[in-house]
Amino acid sequence: MDTRSAHQNQNNGGNQRGGHGGRGGRGQGNTRGGRGGAQGAPAERKAREAILDLAKWQDKAITVKFNGGREVEGILKGYDQLMNLVLDNVKETLRDEDGNESIRELGLVVARGPMLTLISPVDGSERIENPFLQQETI
């Protein structure tokens, strides 16, 4: 190695691939954090509001439908901001392919919010036939 190469090698921290320092990048310290992290002091966040006001259904009967088609009815005892529900006196309605229904009593249930597709009060609502189903003609 000549004196010029030795001098460059010293200035590059032993790296012979250019004057960029070790392991890629520009060799300059990155003091800004990684991947779009917050810069400086954290901003004040507004508290998230729940999509539904479940307080008005507290201690009242509600119907809950889940991903996959399960349906239960029970008394709303508690909930959180993730829409997890605590239901008491829960009855699950089971339906087979022929449309026959049977009821199974479950008692106290914790329903995970991400699995819910519908929450409906029992009082003030009624079940109707699906208006989008085609009537079979004979």
Backbone as CSV, one residue per row, in Angstrom:
resi,resn,N_x,N_y,N_z,CA_x,CA_y,CA_z,C_x,C_y,C_z
1,MET,0.847,-1.170,0.000,0.000,0.000,0.000,0.893,1.233,0.000
2,ASP,0.644,2.198,-0.856,1.448,3.412,-0.855,0.975,4.349,0.244
3,THR,1.669,5.460,0.443,1.339,6.363,1.548,-0.014,7.019,1.338
4,ARG,-0.388,7.264,0.075,-1.690,7.868,-0.177,-2.812,6.900,0.200
5,SER,-2.708,5.633,-0.128,-3.712,4.637,0.217,-3.803,4.452,1.713
6,ALA,-2.682,4.446,2.391,-2.681,4.297,3.843,-3.372,5.483,4.488
7,HIS,-3.128,6.701,3.954,-3.760,7.899,4.506,-5.279,7.842,4.313
8,GLN,-5.761,7.426,3.117,-7.201,7.299,2.877,-7.803,6.236,3.775
9,ASN,-7.102,5.139,3.963,-7.582,4.053,4.800,-7.774,4.526,6.235
10,GLN,-6.861,5.349,6.737,-7.005,5.879,8.099,-8.206,6.814,8.194
11,ASN,-8.384,7.681,7.223,-9.471,8.654,7.269,-10.840,8.011,7.093
12,ASN,-10.892,6.849,6.465,-12.160,6.176,6.230,-12.480,5.179,7.321
13,GLY,-11.778,5.182,8.391,-12.053,4.248,9.462,-11.789,2.815,9.051
14,GLY,-10.825,2.593,8.165,-10.509,1.246,7.742,-11.362,0.765,6.585
15,ASN,-12.296,1.557,6.148,-13.177,1.168,5.049,-12.531,1.566,3.739
16,GLN,-12.366,0.631,2.827,-11.710,0.929,1.563,-12.710,1.177,0.452
17,ARG,-13.950,1.312,0.724,-14.971,1.459,-0.313,-15.457,2.889,-0.447
18,GLY,-14.675,3.828,-0.210,-15.113,5.207,-0.344,-15.128,5.873,1.014
19,GLY,-15.340,7.154,1.026,-15.237,7.920,2.255,-16.522,8.027,3.025
20,HIS,-17.278,6.962,3.105,-18.580,7.053,3.763,-18.616,6.414,5.131
21,GLY,-17.507,5.981,5.686,-17.534,5.388,7.022,-18.041,3.964,6.980
22,GLY,-18.418,3.438,8.105,-18.846,2.042,8.223,-20.211,1.782,7.625
23,ARG,-20.697,0.640,7.587,-21.977,0.012,7.264,-22.987,0.840,6.476
24,GLY,-22.641,1.385,5.369,-23.612,2.050,4.506,-23.993,3.428,4.988
25,GLY,-24.832,4.059,4.282,-25.263,5.400,4.638,-24.178,6.412,4.332
26,ARG,-24.258,7.572,4.912,-23.295,8.627,4.661,-22.207,8.680,5.726
27,GLY,-22.295,7.862,6.740,-21.276,7.887,7.763,-21.500,8.988,8.777
28,GLN,-22.543,9.757,8.625,-22.842,10.814,9.576,-23.891,10.293,10.533
29,GLY,-23.806,10.679,11.759,-24.769,10.189,12.743,-26.173,10.658,12.424
30,ASN,-27.124,9.760,12.488,-28.518,10.114,12.268,-29.139,10.359,13.631
31,THR,-29.407,11.607,13.926,-29.927,11.947,15.250,-31.423,12.180,15.239
32,ARG,-32.079,11.883,14.112,-33.504,12.186,13.997,-34.410,11.026,14.334
33,GLY,-33.895,9.914,14.735,-34.767,8.769,14.989,-34.968,7.991,13.704
34,GLY,-35.742,6.959,13.771,-35.909,6.108,12.604,-37.330,6.084,12.094
35,ARG,-37.473,5.889,10.831,-38.741,5.599,10.171,-39.874,6.554,10.505
36,GLY,-39.643,7.815,10.371,-40.733,8.767,10.516,-41.238,8.940,11.929
37,GLY,-40.394,8.678,12.905,-40.813,8.844,14.293,-41.107,10.295,14.608
38,ALA,-41.689,10.537,15.747,-42.059,11.892,16.144,-40.812,12.739,16.315
39,GLN,-40.862,13.963,15.886,-39.760,14.900,16.000,-40.056,15.844,17.157
40,GLY,-39.109,16.028,18.043,-39.291,16.975,19.121,-40.279,16.490,20.164
41,ALA,-40.947,17.443,20.803,-41.893,17.118,21.875,-43.152,16.484,21.295
42,PRO,-43.713,15.477,21.968,-44.939,14.853,21.457,-46.112,15.826,21.502
43,ALA,-46.927,15.783,20.464,-48.099,16.662,20.388,-49.201,16.128,21.297
44,GLU,-50.046,17.010,21.751,-51.190,16.613,22.574,-52.171,15.852,21.696
45,ARG,-52.603,14.683,22.146,-53.564,13.896,21.379,-54.953,14.096,21.938
46,LYS,-55.924,14.195,21.016,-57.306,14.274,21.439,-57.778,12.889,21.829
47,ALA,-58.544,12.800,22.888,-59.080,11.504,23.312,-60.038,10.992,22.245
48,ARG,-59.906,9.705,21.929,-60.800,9.114,20.937,-62.170,8.888,21.531
49,GLU,-63.176,9.213,20.748,-64.544,8.949,21.175,-64.999,7.637,20.567
50,ALA,-65.831,6.925,21.288,-66.371,5.674,20.771,-67.344,5.976,19.634
51,ILE,-67.426,5.066,18.685,-68.339,5.238,17.554,-69.781,5.193,18.039
52,LEU,-70.059,4.270,18.964,-71.401,4.128,19.529,-71.401,4.581,20.978
53,ASP,-72.504,5.160,21.397,-72.678,5.501,22.804,-73.387,4.332,23.477
54,LEU,-72.600,3.409,24.013,-73.174,2.209,24.621,-73.743,2.474,26.012
55,ALA,-73.494,3.648,26.569,-74.000,3.951,27.910,-75.529,3.901,27.949
56,LYS,-76.182,4.276,26.867,-77.653,4.271,26.867,-78.223,2.855,26.812
57,TRP,-77.384,1.859,26.486,-77.846,0.469,26.454,-77.374,-0.319,27.666
58,GLN,-76.698,0.347,28.590,-76.215,-0.324,29.801,-77.406,-0.920,30.563
59,ASP,-77.272,-2.166,30.989,-78.313,-2.902,31.723,-79.593,-3.095,30.907
60,LYS,-79.473,-3.082,29.587,-80.614,-3.344,28.705,-80.260,-4.505,27.781
61,ALA,-81.301,-5.147,27.249,-81.097,-6.286,26.351,-80.651,-5.799,24.976
62,ILE,-79.592,-6.431,24.450,-79.106,-6.118,23.110,-78.866,-7.419,22.341
63,THR,-78.894,-7.298,21.029,-78.544,-8.405,20.141,-77.190,-8.087,19.534
64,VAL,-76.310,-9.081,19.503,-74.967,-8.902,18.958,-74.726,-9.979,17.908
65,LYS,-74.262,-9.549,16.730,-73.867,-10.501,15.687,-72.355,-10.431,15.534
66,PHE,-71.756,-11.603,15.270,-70.312,-11.730,15.175,-69.890,-12.082,13.758
67,ASN,-68.590,-11.888,13.475,-68.002,-12.416,12.239,-68.255,-13.913,12.217
68,GLY,-68.629,-14.442,11.100,-68.889,-15.870,10.999,-70.345,-16.225,11.172
69,GLY,-71.199,-15.260,11.563,-72.630,-15.501,11.588,-73.257,-15.800,12.936
70,ARG,-72.481,-15.955,13.993,-73.096,-16.223,15.298,-73.896,-15.020,15.759
71,GLU,-74.957,-15.310,16.521,-75.828,-14.246,17.021,-76.206,-14.558,18.457
72,VAL,-76.048,-13.561,19.338,-76.413,-13.734,20.745,-77.272,-12.566,21.194
73,GLU,-77.997,-12.814,22.270,-78.812,-11.773,22.893,-78.546,-11.829,24.381
74,GLY,-78.334,-10.657,25.003,-78.070,-10.623,26.433,-78.155,-9.213,26.982
75,ILE,-77.926,-9.094,28.286,-77.983,-7.807,28.985,-76.576,-7.210,29.004
76,LEU,-76.427,-5.981,28.494,-75.128,-5.315,28.473,-74.750,-4.883,29.888
77,LYS,-73.673,-5.449,30.408,-73.210,-5.122,31.759,-72.003,-4.202,31.755
78,GLY,-71.205,-4.237,30.696,-70.019,-3.389,30.632,-69.420,-3.387,29.237
79,TYR,-68.513,-2.424,28.992,-67.864,-2.283,27.694,-66.620,-1.429,27.877
80,ASP,-65.762,-1.395,26.854,-64.603,-0.511,26.880,-64.459,0.191,25.534
81,GLN,-63.389,1.000,25.381,-63.224,1.785,24.157,-62.910,0.926,22.941
82,LEU,-62.524,-0.329,23.137,-62.273,-1.240,22.018,-63.528,-1.998,21.604
83,MET,-64.655,-1.658,22.186,-65.957,-2.280,21.930,-66.035,-3.711,22.449
84,ASN,-65.150,-4.084,23.374,-65.312,-5.360,24.059,-66.542,-5.222,24.944
85,LEU,-67.390,-6.249,24.964,-68.646,-6.184,25.705,-68.691,-7.275,26.757
86,VAL,-69.300,-6.955,27.894,-69.632,-7.962,28.901,-71.147,-8.081,28.890
87,LEU,-71.626,-9.291,28.583,-73.062,-9.552,28.487,-73.445,-10.616,29.497
88,ASP,-74.612,-10.451,30.124,-75.114,-11.432,31.087,-76.419,-12.019,30.558
89,ASN,-76.772,-13.195,31.073,-77.984,-13.912,30.637,-78.003,-14.086,29.120
90,VAL,-76.877,-14.488,28.569,-76.726,-14.580,27.117,-77.358,-15.862,26.592
91,LYS,-78.085,-15.691,25.490,-78.673,-16.817,24.763,-78.187,-16.723,23.324
92,GLU,-77.606,-17.825,22.829,-77.146,-17.879,21.442,-78.226,-18.516,20.585
93,THR,-78.531,-17.902,19.468,-79.492,-18.455,18.521,-78.717,-19.228,17.465
94,LEU,-79.004,-20.529,17.385,-78.347,-21.396,16.410,-79.306,-21.666,15.264
95,ARG,-78.822,-21.519,14.032,-79.649,-21.783,12.855,-78.949,-22.811,11.982
96,ASP,-79.720,-23.781,11.487,-79.140,-24.760,10.562,-79.468,-24.366,9.123
97,GLU,-79.024,-25.186,8.182,-79.215,-24.881,6.762,-80.683,-24.825,6.356
98,ASP,-81.539,-25.550,7.083,-82.968,-25.592,6.755,-83.738,-24.417,7.343
99,GLY,-83.072,-23.558,8.127,-83.738,-22.421,8.743,-84.303,-22.712,10.118
100,ASN,-84.072,-23.914,10.646,-84.546,-24.248,11.992,-83.680,-23.538,13.028
101,GLU,-84.340,-23.017,14.064,-83.628,-22.293,15.115,-83.662,-23.068,16.413
102,SER,-82.574,-22.981,17.157,-82.547,-23.500,18.524,-81.772,-22.498,19.369
103,ILE,-82.082,-22.487,20.655,-81.487,-21.518,21.577,-80.581,-22.264,22.547
104,ARG,-79.386,-21.697,22.780,-78.445,-22.260,23.740,-78.114,-21.179,24.758
105,GLU,-78.276,-21.477,26.051,-77.989,-20.499,27.100,-76.506,-20.548,27.441
106,LEU,-75.872,-19.360,27.446,-74.439,-19.270,27.707,-74.111,-18.610,29.041
107,GLY,-75.021,-17.801,29.586,-74.748,-17.123,30.856,-73.962,-15.841,30.649
108,LEU,-72.835,-15.682,31.380,-72.004,-14.477,31.308,-70.962,-14.641,30.203
109,VAL,-70.855,-13.636,29.316,-69.970,-13.722,28.150,-69.191,-12.424,28.004
110,VAL,-67.916,-12.545,27.622,-67.120,-11.390,27.198,-66.964,-11.503,25.688
111,ALA,-67.485,-10.525,24.972,-67.436,-10.518,23.504,-66.346,-9.551,23.062
112,ARG,-65.410,-10.037,22.259,-64.309,-9.198,21.777,-64.800,-8.225,20.716
113,GLY,-64.459,-6.963,20.880,-64.889,-5.914,19.971,-64.551,-6.130,18.511
114,PRO,-63.319,-6.568,18.177,-62.986,-6.748,16.760,-63.818,-7.814,16.054
115,MET,-64.496,-8.674,16.801,-65.291,-9.747,16.199,-66.748,-9.343,15.970
116,LEU,-67.164,-8.172,16.435,-68.564,-7.753,16.335,-68.860,-7.155,14.965
117,THR,-70.017,-7.499,14.421,-70.460,-6.880,13.171,-71.727,-6.059,13.359
118,LEU,-72.517,-6.352,14.404,-73.761,-5.626,14.622,-74.095,-5.614,16.104
119,ILE,-74.531,-4.461,16.591,-75.061,-4.331,17.953,-76.399,-3.626,17.814
120,SER,-77.447,-4.242,18.371,-78.788,-3.701,18.204,-79.565,-3.862,19.502
121,PRO,-80.322,-2.841,19.917,-81.172,-3.010,21.101,-82.336,-3.941,20.780
122,VAL,-82.742,-4.734,21.757,-83.884,-5.633,21.559,-85.175,-4.829,21.559
123,ASP,-85.304,-3.892,22.500,-86.497,-3.041,22.550,-86.413,-2.003,21.440
124,GLY,-87.503,-1.853,20.703,-87.539,-0.847,19.648,-87.055,-1.349,18.303
125,SER,-86.851,-2.642,18.182,-86.468,-3.185,16.876,-87.198,-4.499,16.658
126,GLU,-87.401,-4.834,15.405,-88.050,-6.100,15.084,-87.378,-6.705,13.860
127,ARG,-87.445,-8.002,13.759,-86.832,-8.725,12.652,-87.776,-8.698,11.452
128,ILE,-87.227,-8.390,10.278,-88.014,-8.406,9.047,-87.361,-9.380,8.066
129,GLU,-88.125,-9.772,7.064,-87.594,-10.636,6.014,-86.607,-9.840,5.170
130,ASN,-85.637,-10.511,4.612,-84.645,-9.871,3.758,-85.310,-9.417,2.460
131,PRO,-85.378,-8.107,2.195,-86.060,-7.629,0.988,-85.254,-7.881,-0.288
132,PHE,-83.990,-8.290,-0.159,-83.138,-8.476,-1.325,-83.113,-9.911,-1.827
133,LEU,-83.734,-10.829,-1.094,-83.798,-12.211,-1.551,-84.836,-12.335,-2.653
134,GLN,-84.513,-13.090,-3.671,-85.445,-13.317,-4.771,-86.500,-14.324,-4.342
135,GLN,-87.745,-14.032,-4.656,-88.829,-14.969,-4.391,-88.758,-16.082,-5.428
136,GLU,-88.858,-17.324,-4.965,-88.848,-18.446,-5.897,-90.206,-18.538,-6.583
137,THR,-90.187,-18.690,-7.887,-91.437,-18.847,-8.642,-91.622,-20.314,-8.988
138,ILE,-92.872,-20.747,-8.948,-93.188,-22.158,-9.212,-93.654,-22.320,-10.625
